[in-house]
């Protein structure tokens, strides 16, 4: 069963004759008849009753009709998607980036996209995952990358990868063995993303663990940026938590050492978009490029 056979079948249904279907398709009536005949021969059953002035569907034809419509529509949509990417000549692509996007090599996203589509304007909004998810749900940003968990009402969430979250300190004794949630509660904790506080996805995971363990996490110092937290840790003022991507980057001071949690903790990075909404060609391509860069990073 081929798409050409299904197209001929649908046109015959819509027009009521092979002759009219042939005119719509730009081929001969004999070609349409042959396409339908092969379709019927392959499956051993007629799809039309011949004889009247207008073609009438058989039971087999009626059963085939909705699937033929779906298959042809899917093929047409696929062709349109490819054409839209090839014809990116303008418009604006909007995309939300997760916290610390630069540590996942996404700082080059704008350059890569602009190189491929120089006539498309780009809006890259770097926010905490809480705000990215909210902006996507509200429709002010078409799609974005976030750290889970988030409030996902009205969103389609596609998990992409996990990055371990580790405990960071300059005190060798503090990183001599995996850290428990109780040990974390007893540390002089420096946390970043002060504006979002315990709404931050990584903090939410920690808060849930602390609640189950019957302990309370109360940071000594809160700052906005991970670099500020690491600077304070490097001075021996306290300890923090960071993802592996941050810990293994050049921004992490050499004196700062890390250790895993006794029960390993992970940031899950996901792509979010609104449910049942088609992305604009430019934003769809930007999302595809961001996903590829994230998954193929060294």
C-alpha positions as CSV (number, residue, x, y, z in Angstrom):
1,X,0.0,0.0,0.0
2,X,1.6,3.3,-1.2
3,X,0.8,6.9,-0.5
4,X,0.0,7.4,-4.2
5,X,-2.6,4.6,-4.0
6,X,-4.1,6.2,-0.9
7,X,-4.2,9.6,-2.6
8,X,-5.9,8.1,-5.6
9,X,-8.4,6.4,-3.3
10,X,-9.2,9.6,-1.4
11,X,-9.6,11.7,-4.5
12,X,-12.0,9.0,-6.0
13,X,-14.0,9.1,-2.8
14,X,-14.1,12.9,-2.8
15,X,-15.0,13.3,-6.5
16,X,-17.1,10.2,-7.0
17,X,-15.2,9.1,-10.2
18,X,-11.8,8.0,-11.4
19,X,-12.0,10.6,-14.2
20,X,-12.5,13.5,-11.8
21,X,-9.9,12.1,-9.4
22,X,-7.4,11.9,-12.3
23,X,-8.0,15.5,-13.1
24,X,-7.4,16.5,-9.5
25,X,-4.1,14.6,-9.4
26,X,-2.9,15.6,-12.8
27,X,-2.6,12.1,-14.1
28,X,-4.7,9.9,-16.6
29,X,-7.9,8.1,-15.7
30,X,-6.2,4.9,-16.6
31,X,-3.5,5.6,-14.0
32,X,-6.0,6.2,-11.3
33,X,-7.9,3.0,-12.2
34,X,-4.6,1.0,-12.1
35,X,-3.6,2.4,-8.7
36,X,-7.0,1.4,-7.2
37,X,-6.9,-2.0,-8.9
38,X,-3.5,-2.8,-7.4
39,X,-4.7,-1.6,-4.0
40,X,-7.6,-4.0,-4.3
41,X,-5.6,-6.9,-5.7
42,X,-3.0,-6.6,-2.9
43,X,-5.6,-7.0,-0.2
44,X,-8.0,-9.3,-2.1
45,X,-11.1,-7.1,-1.7
46,X,-12.8,-4.3,-3.7
47,X,-12.9,-0.8,-2.1
48,X,-15.5,0.6,-4.5
49,X,-18.8,-0.8,-6.0
50,X,-18.7,-0.1,-9.7
51,X,-21.8,0.3,-11.9
52,X,-23.5,3.5,-11.0
53,X,-22.8,7.0,-12.2
54,X,-20.9,7.6,-8.9
55,X,-18.5,5.4,-7.1
56,X,-19.8,3.9,-3.8
57,X,-17.6,2.6,-1.0
58,X,-17.7,-1.0,-0.1
59,X,-17.4,-2.1,3.6
60,X,-13.7,-2.5,3.0
61,X,-13.5,1.0,1.5
62,X,-15.4,2.5,4.4
63,X,-13.0,0.7,6.8
64,X,-10.0,2.0,4.9
65,X,-11.1,5.6,4.6
66,X,-10.2,7.0,8.0
67,X,-6.8,5.4,8.0
68,X,-6.1,6.7,4.4
69,X,-7.1,10.2,5.6
70,X,-4.7,10.0,8.6
71,X,-1.8,8.6,6.5
72,X,-2.1,11.2,3.8
73,X,-2.5,14.0,6.3
74,X,0.5,12.9,8.2
75,X,2.6,12.8,5.0
76,X,1.4,16.2,4.0
77,X,2.2,17.6,7.4
78,X,5.7,16.1,7.2
79,X,6.3,17.7,3.8
80,X,5.1,21.0,5.2
81,X,7.4,20.8,8.2
82,X,10.4,20.2,5.9
83,X,9.4,23.0,3.6
84,X,8.9,25.4,6.6
85,X,12.5,24.7,7.8
86,X,13.9,25.2,4.4
87,X,12.1,28.5,4.0
88,X,13.1,30.1,7.3
89,X,13.6,33.6,6.1
90,X,12.2,35.7,8.9
91,X,10.1,35.8,12.1
92,X,11.1,35.5,15.7
93,X,12.1,32.3,17.6
94,X,11.5,32.4,21.3
95,X,13.1,29.9,23.7
96,X,13.6,29.6,27.5
97,X,16.9,28.4,28.8
98,X,17.4,26.6,32.1
99,X,19.5,27.9,35.0
100,X,23.2,27.7,34.3
101,X,22.6,27.0,30.6
102,X,26.2,28.0,29.8
103,X,27.5,25.0,31.7
104,X,25.7,22.7,29.2
105,X,27.4,24.4,26.2
106,X,24.2,26.2,25.3
107,X,25.9,29.6,25.4
108,X,26.7,29.0,21.7
109,X,23.1,28.3,20.8
110,X,22.4,31.8,19.4
111,X,25.6,31.7,17.3
112,X,24.8,28.3,15.8
113,X,21.2,29.2,15.1
114,X,22.1,32.6,13.6
115,X,24.7,30.9,11.4
116,X,22.1,28.6,9.9
117,X,19.2,31.1,9.7
118,X,20.6,34.6,9.7
119,X,17.3,36.3,8.8
120,X,15.4,35.0,11.9
121,X,15.4,37.0,15.1
122,X,16.0,35.2,18.3
123,X,14.8,35.7,21.9
124,X,16.6,33.5,24.4
125,X,15.3,34.0,27.8
126,X,17.5,32.7,30.6
127,X,15.4,32.1,33.7
128,X,15.0,29.7,36.5
129,X,13.1,26.6,35.5
130,X,10.1,27.8,37.5
131,X,9.8,30.9,35.4
132,X,10.5,29.1,32.1
133,X,7.7,26.6,32.7
134,X,5.4,29.5,33.7
135,X,6.2,31.5,30.6
136,X,5.7,28.5,28.3
137,X,2.3,27.7,29.9
138,X,1.3,31.3,29.5
139,X,2.3,31.3,25.9
140,X,4.9,34.2,26.2
141,X,7.6,31.7,25.3
142,X,7.0,28.9,22.9
143,X,9.3,26.2,24.4
144,X,12.2,25.9,26.7
145,X,14.6,23.7,28.7
146,X,13.9,23.2,32.4
147,X,15.1,21.2,35.4
148,X,12.4,18.9,36.8
149,X,10.3,18.8,38.8
150,X,8.1,21.7,37.6
151,X,4.3,22.4,37.7
152,X,3.4,20.9,34.4
153,X,-0.3,21.7,34.0
154,X,-0.9,22.3,30.3
155,X,2.6,21.4,29.3
156,X,4.1,18.6,27.3
157,X,7.3,17.5,29.1
158,X,10.1,15.5,27.3
159,X,13.0,14.4,29.7
160,X,16.3,14.6,27.9
161,X,19.2,13.8,30.3
162,X,20.2,13.6,34.0
163,X,23.1,15.4,35.6
164,X,24.2,14.4,39.1
165,X,23.9,17.0,41.9
166,X,26.9,16.9,44.3
167,X,27.9,18.4,47.6
168,X,30.8,20.9,47.4
169,X,33.2,22.0,50.2
170,X,36.8,22.9,50.8
171,X,36.9,20.9,54.0
172,X,38.3,17.4,53.2
173,X,36.4,15.9,56.1
174,X,33.1,17.1,54.7
175,X,33.6,15.3,51.4
176,X,35.3,12.2,52.8
177,X,32.2,10.1,52.3
178,X,28.7,10.4,50.7
179,X,26.5,13.0,52.3
180,X,23.2,12.2,53.9
181,X,20.3,14.5,54.0
182,X,20.8,14.8,57.8
183,X,24.4,15.7,57.2
184,X,23.3,18.4,54.8
185,X,20.9,19.8,57.4
186,X,23.8,20.1,59.8
187,X,26.1,21.9,57.4
188,X,26.7,25.7,56.9
189,X,24.8,25.6,53.7
190,X,25.1,28.3,51.0
191,X,22.4,28.1,48.3
192,X,21.9,30.1,45.1
193,X,18.7,31.0,43.2
194,X,17.7,33.1,46.2
195,X,14.9,34.8,44.3
196,X,13.0,31.5,43.7
197,X,14.0,29.9,47.0
198,X,12.4,26.5,47.6
199,X,10.4,26.8,44.4
200,X,13.6,25.9,42.6
201,X,13.4,22.3,41.2
202,X,16.7,21.1,42.8
203,X,15.7,22.7,46.2
204,X,12.3,21.0,45.9
205,X,14.0,17.6,45.7
206,X,16.1,18.4,48.7
207,X,13.1,19.7,50.7
208,X,11.1,16.5,50.0
209,X,14.0,14.4,51.2
210,X,14.4,16.5,54.3
211,X,10.7,16.2,55.1
212,X,10.8,12.4,54.8
213,X,13.9,12.3,57.1
214,X,12.3,14.6,59.6
215,X,14.9,17.3,59.3
216,X,14.8,20.9,58.2
217,X,17.1,22.6,55.7
218,X,17.9,26.2,56.5
219,X,20.7,27.9,54.5
220,X,23.1,30.2,56.2
221,X,23.6,32.3,53.1
222,X,21.5,32.6,50.0
223,X,22.8,34.3,46.8
224,X,21.5,34.5,43.2
225,X,24.2,32.9,41.2
226,X,26.1,29.6,41.5
227,X,29.4,31.4,40.9
228,X,28.8,33.6,44.0
229,X,28.1,30.5,46.0
230,X,31.2,28.8,44.9
231,X,33.3,31.9,45.6
232,X,32.0,31.9,49.2
233,X,32.7,28.1,49.5
234,X,36.3,28.7,48.2
235,X,36.8,31.1,51.1
236,X,35.8,28.5,53.6
237,X,32.6,30.2,54.6
238,X,30.3,27.3,54.0
239,X,29.3,24.5,51.6
240,X,27.0,24.3,48.7
241,X,25.5,21.9,46.1
242,X,26.2,22.0,42.4
243,X,25.6,19.9,39.3
244,X,28.4,17.8,37.8
245,X,28.4,20.2,34.8
246,X,29.3,23.1,37.1
247,X,31.7,21.1,39.3
248,X,33.7,20.0,36.3
249,X,33.8,23.4,34.7
250,X,36.5,26.1,34.8
251,X,34.3,28.2,37.0
252,X,34.6,25.8,40.0
253,X,37.6,26.9,42.1
254,X,40.3,24.3,42.4
255,X,40.1,24.2,46.2
256,X,36.5,23.2,46.1
257,X,36.0,19.4,46.3
258,X,32.8,17.4,45.7
259,X,31.1,14.2,46.8
260,X,27.9,12.4,45.9
261,X,24.9,12.1,48.1
262,X,24.4,8.8,49.9
263,X,21.2,8.6,48.0
264,X,22.3,10.0,44.6
265,X,20.5,13.2,43.6
266,X,20.0,14.2,40.0
267,X,18.8,17.2,38.0
268,X,16.7,16.0,35.1
269,X,16.8,18.3,32.2
270,X,13.6,18.4,30.0
271,X,12.2,20.1,27.0
272,X,8.8,21.7,27.7
273,X,6.1,23.1,25.3
274,X,2.4,23.7,25.5
275,X,0.1,20.7,24.9
276,X,-1.7,20.5,21.6
277,X,0.1,23.6,20.2
278,X,2.2,23.6,17.1
279,X,5.5,25.5,17.4
280,X,6.4,28.1,14.8
281,X,8.9,26.9,12.3
282,X,11.7,29.1,13.7
283,X,11.0,28.1,17.4
284,X,10.7,24.4,16.4
285,X,14.1,24.5,14.8
286,X,15.6,26.4,17.7
287,X,14.3,23.8,20.1
288,X,15.7,21.0,17.9
289,X,19.1,22.6,17.8
290,X,19.1,23.2,21.6
291,X,18.2,19.6,22.2
292,X,20.9,18.3,19.8
293,X,23.6,20.5,21.4
294,X,22.5,19.4,24.9
295,X,22.6,15.7,24.0
296,X,25.8,15.7,22.1
297,X,27.9,17.8,24.5
298,X,31.2,16.2,25.4
